Amino acid sequence: MSGPRALIVIASQTQGLLLKLMLEEQGIEASCVETAEPAVAELSRRPFDLLMVEAGGEAARTLTELRRLCPAPAMLLGPAERAAESGAPADVQWADPADSQGVVQRAMALLDRRNAPPTVADILKRARILVVDDSATYREFLRAELEEDGCHVVAARNADEAVAALEDGGLDCVILDLVMPGTSGTQLCERFDRFRRRRGLFFQIVILTSQEGDDRLTASLTAGADDFVGKSQPMEILKIRLMALLRRKYMVEDHLSRLSHPMPSA
């Protein structure tokens, strides 16, 4: 089978087998395990297009851990009225496993949605962004704007804090002020560019500045920046530019992930 793949984590072997068979009737390759540990093992072998986890207990934590390994659409198998108390992310779908046909229909809808172009919100909810600006006021303004769209934001006030944040890894983008105390934004941009090349990282660098002349634009892009946005622009322009950069980044990463986890031979 070469269709989309779903990973089911459910304690009941009977329910799990029934869901697996019903999904496979719809052309969805399904793997069923009973606990988190074999689910992690499955994800280490290949990526999946949908994660389905039985609600209750540590389900929200389990789902969060699985999505770190495979950022796929997700579903919790349990009554929808338990959603408010579950602690699960807001974008996770719910379906009652007692209604097997309903579960399969919801799964197919989620898989169909993955083929639609991602929205700004879809991309930003996945993003981990470092904001580097010596102005505490502007840092917090930018953090609030991005977190409102679901971004995970790390803030740094100078070069040392920024480099320390990059050392921790896992960041998708750096938004950098052009005017920084002790060093210029272009010098810091060059430093970040060297850092990602040495480490084989793929985070994007965006210069965000009030100095919007063509010479500044040229200097920033030459120094390694991937985009240049003026602070006079509406915030929505910055978000759309971020979406465009991150969309390309995620497409490359998802493609590489699939190449490194090929389908097993029949």
C-alpha positions as CSV (number, residue, x, y, z in Angstrom):
1,M,0.0,0.0,0.0
2,S,1.4,3.4,-1.0
3,G,-1.3,5.7,0.4
4,P,-1.2,8.0,3.5
5,R,-0.2,6.4,6.8
6,A,-2.0,6.6,10.1
7,L,-0.6,5.5,13.5
8,I,-3.2,4.4,16.0
9,V,-2.3,4.2,19.8
10,I,-5.1,2.5,21.6
11,A,-5.1,-0.1,24.5
12,S,-8.0,-2.2,23.1
13,Q,-6.6,-4.6,20.5
14,T,-10.2,-5.2,19.2
15,Q,-10.9,-1.5,18.6
16,G,-7.5,-0.9,17.2
17,L,-7.8,-3.8,14.7
18,L,-11.3,-2.6,13.7
19,L,-10.0,0.9,13.0
20,K,-7.0,-0.4,11.2
21,L,-9.2,-2.6,8.8
22,M,-11.7,0.2,8.2
23,L,-8.9,2.7,7.4
24,E,-7.2,0.3,5.1
25,E,-10.5,-0.2,3.2
26,Q,-10.2,3.5,2.4
27,G,-6.6,3.2,1.1
28,I,-5.0,4.5,4.4
29,E,-2.1,2.3,5.6
30,A,-2.5,1.9,9.4
31,S,-0.3,0.7,12.2
32,C,-1.8,0.0,15.6
33,V,0.1,-0.1,18.9
34,E,-1.1,-0.2,22.5
35,T,1.2,2.3,24.3
36,A,3.5,5.3,23.7
37,E,6.8,3.3,23.7
38,P,6.0,1.2,20.5
39,A,4.5,4.3,19.0
40,V,7.8,6.1,19.3
41,A,9.6,3.1,17.9
42,E,7.2,3.2,14.8
43,L,7.9,6.9,14.3
44,S,11.7,6.3,14.5
45,R,11.3,3.9,11.5
46,R,9.2,6.1,9.2
47,P,6.9,9.2,9.3
48,F,3.1,9.1,9.4
49,D,0.5,11.4,8.0
50,L,-2.0,11.1,10.9
51,L,-1.6,10.4,14.6
52,M,-4.6,8.8,16.5
53,V,-4.2,8.5,20.3
54,E,-6.7,7.1,22.8
55,A,-7.8,9.9,25.2
56,G,-7.3,9.6,28.9
57,G,-4.4,9.5,31.4
58,E,-1.2,10.8,29.7
59,A,-2.8,11.1,26.3
60,A,-2.1,14.8,25.8
61,R,1.5,14.4,26.9
62,T,1.9,11.3,24.7
63,L,0.5,13.2,21.7
64,T,2.8,16.1,22.3
65,E,5.8,13.9,22.4
66,L,4.8,12.0,19.2
67,R,4.2,15.3,17.4
68,R,7.7,16.4,18.2
69,L,8.9,13.4,16.2
70,C,6.3,13.7,13.5
71,P,4.4,17.0,13.2
72,A,1.3,15.4,11.6
73,P,-2.4,16.2,12.0
74,A,-3.6,14.5,15.2
75,M,-6.8,13.0,16.7
76,L,-7.7,12.0,20.2
77,L,-10.0,9.0,20.5
78,G,-12.6,9.8,23.1
79,P,-15.8,11.7,23.8
80,A,-15.5,15.4,22.7
81,E,-16.9,16.7,26.0
82,R,-13.6,15.7,27.6
83,A,-11.6,18.0,25.3
84,A,-11.8,21.0,27.7
85,E,-10.1,19.1,30.6
86,S,-7.7,17.1,28.5
87,G,-4.9,19.7,28.1
88,A,-4.6,18.8,24.5
89,P,-3.6,21.4,21.9
90,A,-6.6,23.3,20.4
91,D,-5.8,22.0,16.8
92,V,-6.3,18.4,17.8
93,Q,-9.5,16.7,16.6
94,W,-11.7,14.5,18.8
95,A,-13.6,11.4,17.7
96,D,-15.5,8.8,19.8
97,P,-14.0,5.4,19.2
98,A,-17.4,3.8,19.8
99,D,-18.4,5.4,16.5
100,S,-15.8,3.7,14.3
101,Q,-17.4,5.0,11.1
102,G,-17.2,8.5,12.5
103,V,-13.6,8.1,13.4
104,V,-12.7,7.0,9.9
105,Q,-14.6,9.9,8.3
106,R,-12.8,12.4,10.6
107,A,-9.5,10.7,9.8
108,M,-10.1,11.0,6.0
109,A,-11.1,14.7,6.4
110,L,-7.9,15.4,8.2
111,L,-5.8,13.6,5.6
112,D,-7.6,15.4,2.8
113,R,-6.9,18.8,4.5
114,R,-3.1,18.1,4.5
115,N,-3.2,18.5,0.7
116,A,-4.7,22.0,0.9
117,P,-2.2,24.9,0.8
118,P,-1.2,25.7,4.3
119,T,-2.5,29.0,5.7
120,V,-0.5,31.6,7.6
121,A,-2.0,30.2,10.8
122,D,-1.0,26.6,9.9
123,I,2.6,27.6,9.4
124,L,2.9,29.9,12.3
125,K,1.5,27.4,14.8
126,R,4.4,25.1,13.9
127,A,7.1,27.8,14.1
128,R,9.8,28.3,16.8
129,I,11.1,31.9,16.4
130,L,13.9,33.8,18.0
131,V,13.4,37.6,18.3
132,V,16.6,39.6,18.8
133,D,16.0,43.3,19.6
134,D,17.6,45.5,22.3
135,S,14.3,47.3,22.9
136,A,12.3,45.4,25.6
137,T,9.2,47.2,24.5
138,Y,9.5,46.1,20.9
139,R,10.6,42.5,21.9
140,E,7.5,42.0,24.0
141,F,5.2,43.6,21.3
142,L,6.6,41.2,18.7
143,R,6.4,38.2,21.1
144,A,2.7,39.0,21.8
145,E,1.9,39.4,18.1
146,L,3.5,36.1,17.2
147,E,2.3,34.1,20.1
148,E,-1.2,35.2,19.3
149,D,-0.9,33.2,16.1
150,G,0.5,30.1,17.9
151,C,4.2,30.6,17.5
152,H,6.7,29.5,20.2
153,V,8.8,32.6,20.7
154,V,12.2,33.0,22.4
155,A,13.5,36.5,23.0
156,A,17.1,37.8,23.2
157,R,18.3,41.3,23.9
158,N,21.8,41.0,22.6
159,A,24.2,38.9,20.5
160,D,25.3,36.6,23.4
161,E,21.7,35.7,24.4
162,A,20.9,35.1,20.8
163,V,23.8,32.7,20.2
164,A,22.9,30.9,23.4
165,A,19.4,30.4,22.2
166,L,20.6,29.1,18.9
167,E,23.0,26.6,20.6
168,D,19.9,25.0,22.1
169,G,18.7,24.1,18.6
170,G,15.2,23.6,17.3
171,L,14.6,27.1,16.0
172,D,13.0,27.8,12.7
173,C,13.6,31.5,12.2
174,V,15.5,34.5,13.7
175,I,14.0,37.9,13.5
176,L,16.9,40.4,13.9
177,D,16.9,44.1,14.5
178,L,19.5,45.9,12.2
179,V,20.6,48.3,15.0
180,M,22.1,46.5,18.0
181,P,24.4,47.7,20.8
182,G,28.0,46.6,20.5
183,T,27.6,45.1,17.0
184,S,25.7,45.8,13.9
185,G,22.7,43.7,12.7
186,T,24.6,42.8,9.5
187,Q,27.6,41.6,11.6
188,L,25.3,39.5,13.7
189,C,23.6,38.3,10.6
190,E,26.9,37.1,9.2
191,R,27.6,35.4,12.5
192,F,24.3,33.6,12.4
193,D,24.8,32.6,8.8
194,R,28.2,31.0,9.6
195,F,26.7,29.3,12.6
196,R,23.9,27.6,10.6
197,R,26.3,26.6,7.8
198,R,28.8,25.0,10.2
199,R,26.0,23.1,12.1
200,G,24.0,22.1,9.0
201,L,21.0,24.0,10.3
202,F,18.2,25.4,8.2
203,F,16.8,28.3,10.3
204,Q,15.8,31.4,8.4
205,I,17.1,34.9,9.1
206,V,14.8,38.0,8.8
207,I,16.0,41.5,9.3
208,L,13.3,43.7,10.8
209,T,14.3,47.4,10.9
210,S,13.3,51.0,10.9
211,Q,16.2,51.7,8.5
212,E,14.5,50.7,5.3
213,G,16.8,52.1,2.5
214,D,17.9,50.1,-0.5
215,D,21.5,50.1,0.8
216,R,20.5,48.5,4.0
217,L,18.5,45.9,2.1
218,T,21.4,45.1,-0.1
219,A,23.9,44.9,2.9
220,S,21.5,42.6,4.9
221,L,20.8,40.2,2.1
222,T,24.5,40.1,1.3
223,A,25.3,39.3,4.9
224,G,23.1,36.2,4.8
225,A,19.6,37.4,5.6
226,D,16.8,35.6,3.9
227,D,14.4,38.5,4.0
228,F,14.2,42.2,5.0
229,V,11.1,43.8,6.4
230,G,10.7,47.4,7.5
231,K,9.1,48.2,10.9
232,S,6.8,50.7,9.1
233,Q,5.1,47.8,7.4
234,P,1.9,46.4,8.8
235,M,2.4,43.4,11.1
236,E,0.4,41.2,8.7
237,I,3.1,41.8,6.1
238,L,5.7,40.4,8.4
239,K,3.6,37.4,9.2
240,I,3.0,36.6,5.5
241,R,6.7,37.0,4.7
242,L,7.5,34.6,7.6
243,M,4.9,32.2,6.3
244,A,6.5,32.1,2.9
245,L,10.0,31.5,4.3
246,L,8.9,28.8,6.7
247,R,6.6,27.1,4.2
248,R,9.7,26.5,2.0
249,K,11.7,25.4,5.0
250,Y,9.1,22.9,6.1
251,M,8.6,21.5,2.6
252,V,12.3,20.8,2.3
253,E,12.5,19.2,5.8
254,D,9.4,17.1,5.3
255,H,10.8,15.9,1.9
256,L,14.1,15.0,3.5
257,S,12.3,13.2,6.4
258,R,10.5,11.0,3.9
259,L,13.7,10.2,2.0
260,S,15.3,9.1,5.2
261,H,12.3,7.0,6.2
262,P,11.4,5.2,2.9
263,M,8.5,2.8,2.7
264,P,9.5,-0.8,3.5
265,S,9.5,-3.3,0.6
266,A,6.5,-5.5,0.3
